[in-house]
Amino acid sequence: MKISHVVRVLITSDFLINSGFSVFAPIFAVFVTKQIESGSVEVVGYAAAIAQVFKVGFQIPVARYLDKNHGEYDDFYSLILGSFTISVVPFLYFFATTAQHIYFIQALYGLGLALAVPPWFAIFTRHIDKMKENIEWSFESVAIGISAAISSSLGGFLAQRYGFELLFLLGGLLAFLGALFQIKIFHDLKAKVSQGQVKPLPDRASTG
């Protein structure tokens, strides 16, 4: 099956980035409670909340700014900046010793997501192959599921034998490779995209 080059690259990069974070995500709470000064389950909860607050707080303004220019290069630069910001996060855990460090890193993670998520969806939507929307979105979903399953089980195995440092190193490298891989779509992008190029189909219920 022939699939758009952009779609293939975005799915592959998402697979790598998600693999990087899935390596340590299931046991992140153990890291915080065992190796962070004053670390607790409460700190883990606050850390997760901080990441989402920064993501939610910045995502709409980023999306609105990107939509003002109907070209794809600004989307690309936001995607790359956000993805590389995200890829730095696992490496920063090497140096985290207090809850405040964890909060700062999580805030940076949320900001990276806010920069990367809107343009990822926008570029994917514009380049998805017509009449293959279901299968190509399914490929993305399957890639995320496979990466999470493999990396989570591998992460537990490695943490038990070699400690968290190896997990963060592996996670950071995978995420960095995923961000780097996205550069391959640059020459597929358009300097100008018609504002009405991507039009949603009317809801079936409203047309019956």
Stockholm file with secondary structure:
# STOCKHOLM 1.0

chainA/1-208         MKISHVVRVLITSDFLINSGFSVFAPIFAVFVTKQIESGSVEVVGYAAAIAQVFKVGFQIPVARYLDKNHGEYDDFYSLILGSFTISVVPFLYFFATTAQHIYFIQALYGLGLALAVPPWFAIFTRHIDKMKENIEWSFESVAIGISAAISSSLGGFLAQRYGFELLFLLGGLLAFLGALFQIKIFHDLKAKVSQGQVKPLPDRASTG
#=GR chainA/1-208 SS CCCCHHHHHHHHHHHHHHHHHHTTGGGHHHHHHHHSBTCCHHHHHHHHHHHHHHHHHHHHHHHHHHHHSCSSHHHHHHHHHHHHHHHHHHHHGGGCCBHHHHHHHHHHHHHHHHHHHHHHHHHHHHHSCTTCHHHHHHHHHHHHHHHHHHHHHHHHHHHHHHCHHHHHHHHHHHHHHHHHHGGGGGGGCCSCCCTTSSCCCCCHHHHC
#=GC SS_cons         CCCCHHHHHHHHHHHHHHHHHHTTGGGHHHHHHHHSBTCCHHHHHHHHHHHHHHHHHHHHHHHHHHHHSCSSHHHHHHHHHHHHHHHHHHHHGGGCCBHHHHHHHHHHHHHHHHHHHHHHHHHHHHHSCTTCHHHHHHHHHHHHHHHHHHHHHHHHHHHHHHCHHHHHHHHHHHHHHHHHHGGGGGGGCCSCCCTTSSCCCCCHHHHC
//
